Amino acid sequence: MSVKIRLARHGAKKRPYYRIVVTDSESPRDGRYLEAIGSYNPLQDPAEVTLETERVKYWIEQGALPSDTVKSILKKEGLIANPA
């Protein structure tokens, strides 16, 4: 079982709101997940991001792989170092 950190889409049509979730890589995008560790609202200016930083660090230490989008969010929040 490979564990991923990715976005799960919620909200109405044309009004996206995302939860940042830890899930099995084989489960569907909006399906079952292990834990919700944050949220992302792209409609705010600037985009609103809330994260449970301790849980994010825990899951990364356990080997969870963030998706490309989540990785860029974590870099902007300073939780993942930029490669030098």
C-alpha positions in Angstrom: 0.0 0.0 0.0 1.5 3.3 -1.1 0.3 6.4 0.9 -0.1 9.7 -0.8 -0.9 13.3 0.3 -3.2 14.8 -2.3 -6.2 17.1 -2.9 -9.8 15.9 -2.6 -12.3 18.2 -4.3 -15.3 19.5 -2.5 -17.6 22.5 -3.1 -20.2 23.3 -5.7 -19.9 23.5 -9.5 -17.4 26.2 -10.5 -16.7 26.9 -6.8 -13.9 24.5 -5.9 -12.7 23.9 -2.4 -10.1 21.2 -1.6 -9.2 19.2 1.4 -5.6 18.1 1.7 -5.8 14.4 2.6 -3.6 11.4 3.3 -4.9 8.4 1.3 -4.1 5.1 -0.2 -2.8 5.7 -3.7 -5.4 3.3 -5.2 -8.5 5.1 -3.7 -10.5 7.5 -5.9 -9.8 11.3 -5.8 -12.8 12.1 -3.6 -13.1 8.7 -2.0 -12.1 7.3 1.3 -9.0 8.7 3.0 -7.0 8.0 6.1 -6.8 11.6 7.5 -7.6 15.2 6.5 -4.6 17.3 7.3 -5.6 20.7 5.8 -7.6 22.6 3.3 -7.0 24.8 0.2 -9.3 27.4 -1.2 -8.0 28.7 -4.5 -10.9 31.3 -4.9 -9.5 33.6 -2.2 -6.9 36.2 -3.2 -4.3 35.1 -2.2 -5.3 31.4 -2.0 -6.2 30.4 1.5 -4.2 27.4 2.9 -4.7 25.8 6.3 -2.5 22.9 7.4 -1.9 20.8 10.5 1.9 21.1 10.3 2.6 18.4 12.9 0.5 15.9 11.0 2.0 16.8 7.7 5.5 16.3 9.1 4.5 13.0 10.6 3.1 11.6 7.4 6.1 12.7 5.4 8.4 11.0 7.9 6.2 7.8 7.5 6.9 7.8 3.8 3.8 9.5 2.3 4.4 11.0 -1.1 2.8 14.4 -1.8 1.3 15.0 -5.3 2.8 17.7 -7.4 0.2 20.3 -6.5 0.4 19.5 -2.8 4.2 19.6 -3.0 4.1 23.1 -4.4 1.7 24.2 -1.6 4.0 22.7 1.0 7.0 24.5 -0.5 5.1 27.8 -0.3 4.2 27.2 3.3 7.8 26.3 4.1 7.3 22.7 5.1 9.4 21.2 2.4 12.8 22.7 1.6 13.5 23.7 -2.0 16.2 21.6 -3.6 19.4 23.7 -3.9 
